């Protein structure tokens, strides 16, 4: 009788969580349709769907009534929507995984110094790239078969390299003592301060144009969205997500403590490092194109824990969709609230994240933050 109730309860929870995921995914699809229609030229949702259909099935679906509608949507707005979705997925999954690996509900991709390191990498190339490479900095280079300017390619690689370096440094510092969640978080704070100091030094020595570029990048935005960027990021984000999703059971096991996970056959130290490297790889790649965008990795996992619980088999995909939804709505608001003037999406995220962080602190008195 007890086994029957347990199995029935499991099936009920499974159906409920799958339904929640389906609703979130439907909300994301609707938000993407609306986002593609919002802009200086307003486009009805039906014309957006026709543009999608004609791009996928050109022989079966007619083009929208207005001739340039498909060009606006497919050429400009859809890449921006997809960049927001991919970045939101990457940051949200990274936050959920880091919180699970380090068993700290306030951990995010930026706790381990990744944000400061990527910012320094970008600023380093903005300020010193033209000095080191002279006129070649504005030339064209091929990155994984895609033509980009050498300056853009180096900025991407620099942000990506230093983002990964931050995680390696945190691991090396924590390894001198013991690879525990407390030591790793403290090491992340130290590394973050080191890269922030280097970033301030670069800002101090930069000229007006470089300083403006650095500040703009630090605010975060989807200005650089195009199909080349999507081609680079899509396989990275999807592969990293599936690699982490395969270890959802291990994340569930780790929630019981390191000793419990070890007794159940999980190599905790190796799993913790591998997990951090995977999500850092995905996050650094996205931040290299968008600049610094905060709080997605904190907000999305917490919101999803409230509705689907702590089972990482459901928490990871729900967090991915929730993060994409939050960032897509925020980016749409950033480019439409004061149209034709566009504000950085990072500004909106810091406002939302600040209020959400205060909410978590206040809710912590009820035991939510453990």
N, C-alpha and C positions, 0 to 999 in steps of 0.2 A: 504493500500500500504506500509506503514511504517512497519507494522507487518510482511508482506511478506519479505521485505528486511532484517529485523532483523533475522528472522528464517533462511533465505537462507545464511546469513553471518555466523550464528552459525553453520549450517551444514558444510559449507566450512571449517571453522576453525577446527571443530571436525575431519573431514576427513584428513585435513592436519596434525594435531597433531598425529592422529593414524598412519598415514603413517610414520611420523618421528620416532615414537616409534618403529614401525616395522623395519625400516631401522637400528636403533640403536641396536635392539635385534639381527638382522641378523649379524651385524658387531661383536657383542659380541660372537655369536656362531662361526663365522669364526675365530675370535681371539683365542677362546678356542681350536679349532681344530689345529691351527698353534702352539699354546703354548704347546699342548700335544706332538707335533712332534719335538719340538726343545729341544736339550740337547746334552750330550756327545755322545749318540747314536741317530742319526737323523732318524726320521720315517716319511715316506711320508703321506700326508693327507688322501689318500685312505685307507692305513693300519690303521690309527687312527679311521676312520669311521667304518672299519670292526671290530676293537676291541670293539668299542662302541656297534655295532650291535650284536656281538656275546655275549657280557656281558648281554644285555637286552633280546635278542631272541636267546639263545644258540642252539635251534633246527632248526632255520631257516637261520641263517647267519653263514658262515664259519669263521674260525679263520684266522688271517693274515698269510701270507706265512712264515714269520720268527716266530719260536716257542715262543720266549720270548717277542715278541712285546706286546701282550696283558697283560702280567705280568707287564711290565714296565709302560704302560699307565694306566691301571686300578689300579695297586698297588701303584704307586708312583706319577706319574704326574697329574692324574685326581684329587686326593685329594688336591694337591697344587693349581690347577686351581680353584677348587670349593671354597677353603678357600679365595683366592684372590677375587673371585666374591662376596662371602657373606660379606666379610669385606668391599669391595667397596660399596656394596648396603647399608650396615648399616651406614657407615660414611657419604655417600652422602645424604641419607634420613634424617639423624640426622642434617646435615648442613642446608638442605632446611627447615626443620621444625623449627629449632632454629631461623633461619633468619625470618621466618614468625611470630613466636610467639613473638619475641623481636623486630620485625620490624627494624632490623639492617642488612644491606647487607654484613657486614664484620664479622658476628658472625659465629662460627663453633663449632664443638663438643669440642674444646679445649679452647674456650673463657670462659667457666664456670668452668675451673679448672679441668675438667675431666681427661685430659691427664696427668697432674702433679700428680693427686691423684692416678690414675692407676699405674703410674710409681713408686710412693712411695710404693704402696701396693706390687708390684712385688719385688722391692729392699728390702723391709722389710722382705719378706719371704726368699729371696736369702741369705741375710746376717744372719738373726736371726733364720731362720727355723732349720738349723742343730743344733744350740745351744739348742733350746727349745725341739726338738724331738729326738735328738741324732741319733742312728742308725735306728730308725723307719722312719726317714725322707726319706730313700731310699726304704722303703717297698711299698707294693701294696695296693691301696684302690679303692673302687668302687664309682664312681660318676654317678648318674642316671643310674645305671646298667652297666656302662662301666668301665673296669679295667684300672686305671692309677696309676703311682707311687704316693705315698703320697706327695712327694715334689712338683710334677707337679700339683696335685689336690689343695694343699694349696696355691701355687702360683696363680692359676686361681681364687680361691675363694678370696684371698687377694686383687688382682687387681680389681676384680669385686666389692668387698665390699667397698673399698676406692673410686672407681669411683662413686658409688652411693652416698657415704658419701659426696663427694664434692657438688653434686647437692642439697642434703639436707641442707648442711651448707649455700650454696648460698641462698636457699629459706628462711632459718631462719634469715639470716642477712638482706635480703631485706624486710622481713615481719616486722621487727622492725620499718621500715619507711613506705614504701608503695610498693606493688608488681608492680613496673613499670619496663619497659625494661632498662632504664638507671641505676636504682639502682641494678638490677640483674647483669648487665654487670660489674659494678664496684665491686660488691661482688665477682663475678667470678675471677676478676683480683687479689683481695686480697687473696682468697682461693688458687689460683694457686701459688702465691708467698709463702704462708705458706707451702704448700706441697713441693715446690721446695727446700725450706730451709731444710726441713726434709730429702729430698732425698740427698742433698749435705752432710748432717751429716752422713748418712748411707754410702755414698761413702768414706768418710774420715776414718771411723772406719773399713771398710771391708778389708779383705786380698786380695792378688793379684787375686786369682781364682774367688772370689765373685765379685770383681770389674770388671773383664773381662766379667762375665755373665751379670752384670747390664748394662754395656756399650753396649753390644751386644743387649740386650733386648730394650734399649732406641733407638737403630738405626732402629728397626723394620724389620721384615722379615717373610717369610712363611716356615721357616725351620721345624717347628713342625707339618706340615700338615700330617694328616692321616685320615682314615675313622672314627675313634673314635671321633676326633675333629669335623668332618663334621656332625656326628650324633647328637652331642650336639648343634652345632650352627644353623643348618638348621631350626629346629622348632622355635627357639628363634627369629631369624631374620624374618622369614615369618610371625609369629604371630604379632610381633611388627609392621611390615610393614602394615599388613591389619588393625590393630587397628588404625593406623595413617591415612591410606587412607580413612577409614570410616569418618574421621573428616575433609576431604578436603574442604567441603563447609564452615565449621567453620573457617578454615585458610583463605579462600577467604574473608569471612566476616571481619575477624580481620584485614585484610590489609587496611580496611577503617577507622581504629581507634578503640580504646576501647569503646568509647561512641556509635559508630554505631553498633558494635557487641553486646553490652549490650541491645540496643534498639531492636535488632533483636532476642533476647532471648538467647544469648550465655553467660554462666557464665565464664567471661574472666579469672578471677583469678584461678578458678578451672581447666579450660581448659589449661591454660598456665603451671600450675604445673604438671598436668597429662601428657601433651605432653612431657615436659622435662624429666619426669621420664621414660616414655616409650622408648624414643630414647636413653636415658642414659643407660637403661638396655641392649638394643641391642648392643650399642657401647662398653660398658664395657666388655661384654661377648667376643666380637671379639678381642678387644685389649689385653685381658688376654692371648690369644693364639699367637697373632702376634707381640706384642710389640707396640711401639708408631709409628704411621704412620700419617703424617700430610698433610693438605691442600686438601684432597679429599672432605671434607665437605665444602670447600670454592669454589673449582674449578667446581665441577660437577653441583651444582645448578645454578651458574652464567652462565655457558655455555648453560644449558638448558633453562634458562630464555631468552637468546638471540634467541633461535629458536622456543620455544613453548609458550613463554609469562609467565604470572604470575598466571595462573589458576592452582591451586594445584591439581586438578583432573588429569591433564596431567603432571604437573611439578614433582610430586613425583615419578611416575613410570619412567619417562624419566631420572630423576636425579639418580634413583637407577641403571638403565642400564648404564648410562654414568659413574657413579662412579666405577662400576664393570669393565667397559671397560678400564678406565684410569689405575686402579690399576693392572689389569691383564697384560696390555701391559708393564707397568713399571716393574712388577715382572719378566716378560719374558726377558726384557732387562737386568735386574739386574743379572740374572743367565746365560746369554748367551753372553753378550758383552765381557767379559774377561774370558770366559770358558777355563779351568775348575774352575777358581777362581770365586766365587760368591760374589757380593757386596750386602749390605743391601738395600732393596727396599726403606727404609726411606731416604737414601741419594739421590736417584733419585727424590723422591717426594718433598724433600726440595728444590732441584734445580728448578724443574718445578713450584712448588708453589711460590717460590720467584719471578720468572719472571712473573707469573700470577698475583701475588699481586701487583707488580709494574704496570702492565698493568691496573688493576682496579683503582689504584690511579690516573694514567694519564687519564684514561677514565672518571674518576669522574669529571674532569673539564668540561666535556660535560653534566653533570647532571645525569650520570648513577647511581652514588652512593647516589644520593639524598641528 
